[in-house]
């Protein structure tokens, strides 16, 4: 029987735990990054993602576990290779450029052992890659934030590191510039073929940049997968809610289904009588103008509608505080219900309008109540 060849590992993080005093920042994390792959560590502040990156870089001394680069251990109990000898490139949020050196001097800082001609050629090559070749003689204080970020990336790439480690590299930039810079950085990183581990607290940025995402919570990896898996098949309520706002309802499973104010959903895998949480993405609600002769299962009144550029965001309330129509004989949750919907393009019905609401079940997720956010 044929067997698939194992994917090579450029960076291996094996059973790593790290504590500050009595607080465990990282708790038994195992991850790997393949050559040319970009893995994003994402999660809320304090979840341990930056600590894990610093341990991988050697900026924090390993306490438990192993760090492996290109098949060789660089840190394990009783053994520690310092950061400058690990063959990693580092890019930080504040760029950390040397103010007394020119752009070329900064980029060439890690190339001091190269012959002068080879060093100059490599500096020009990476500056051209990041669109900064015309600024070789400028000093950091003469550059914008976006330009400094490009130089920091070029400096990290110049020695041809085996692994790139990026800690919130775009968070200091304004929105429009951040979008452009991260797009450019993605092309440069992918063309370099370097394994990259990047930390971000921004789920949209992780979806944009990553081949694979590891979602962290309280020092542990909650889910590890490609962006589609993370978004479309979240393992927990925390993961589902982290990647965008959700409408959240609690219900009880009856005959393999659970009723919500917006309709009943399949709850296969949960025993009847189980209390569950249902999370529905705003974009999973389809809205049409009511009163077209049909009899919708759910009608809602517009509280407010706002244009967000490429989409419209609606604040809604169920008419009379309850769902209309049939709910397949299931007991319907009682009480007033406010919820949100996101609609592509421009859809701005006036306040007070009544809309028909239908639910796309691929954008709804059912979790045991103990998995609440």
C-alpha positions, 0 to 999 in steps of 0.5 A: 500500500502506498504511503504519502511522504511526510511534509518536512518541518522547518520549525518545530515547537514540541510540548512547549510550556512557559510560565511567569511566576505562578501564571502559565502563559503557554501550556503544552503547545505543539506546532510545526511550520513547513518550508514556504508555509506561513502559520499565524498564531492568533488570539486575544491579548494575553493568550500566550502567542507572543510568548510562544514566538519569543521562546521559538526565537530564543528571546525567552529561555525555554522552560519545558519542551523542545524547539527544532529548526531544520531537524536540529534542536536549538532549545531543550532542557539543558541545551540552548542556542542563542537567537543570533545562532538559530538562523531566524529572521525577526520583525517586531511591531516597532521595527527596531531599526538602528537610527544611526545607520542608513537603510542599506546599513540596517539591511546589511547588519546581519551580513558583516561576514560576507565579502563586500561585493556579495554584501552590497548585491544582497542588500540591493536585492532585498531592498528591491524586493520590498520596493525600497531600493531608492532609499538605500542612503536614507536614515530611518527618521526620514521614512514613513512607518510603512517604509520602516516596516519594509526595511525591517522585513528586508533586514530580516530576510537579508541573511536568508534565514531558515525561519521568519518570526513576525510579532504584530508587524503591521499593527502600528500602521493605519488601516489603508497602509496596513492593507497595502503593506501586508499584501506586499509582505505576503508576496515577498515572504511566499517568494522567499520560500521561508517558513514563517510564524506570525503573531497577530490579534487580528482574525481578518489579518490571519485569514488574509496572510496564513496558509494555516492558523493556530487559534490560541486561548489561555496558553493552549491551541484551541484549533489548528487548521487552514483558514477555511477550516477555522472559519467554516468548521470552528471546533469551539464557540470561542473560535467561532466568535473570535472570527467575527461577531455572532448572534448567540442563542441558547436552546435545548435539543429535541428530536435531534434539532434545536429551536432558535428565534431565527429558526430550527437547526440540526443538532445531530450528535447531541442527546435530546435534552442537552442544553446547547449554544447556537452561534449564527454569523450575521452574514448567514441571515438573508433579508428580503422585504416582507409583504410580498404575499409569502408567509415567512417563518421569521419577520424582523423590524429594522432598528438601524441600518449602516453602510460599512463600504462593501456591506451593510450592517443591520440591527434588527428585532423580531416582530412582537419579540417572537418568531412567526410561522412554524418551528416544526413543533419545537418549543420556541425561546421566549422573550424579546430578541435583538440580533444583527445581519450583514448584507453584501453591498448597499441595503439600507431599509428605513428604520421600522421597516419589516423584513423577512429573515431566512437562515443559512444553516452553513453559517450557524454552529451548535455547541454544548453549553459548557463550551460557551465563550 
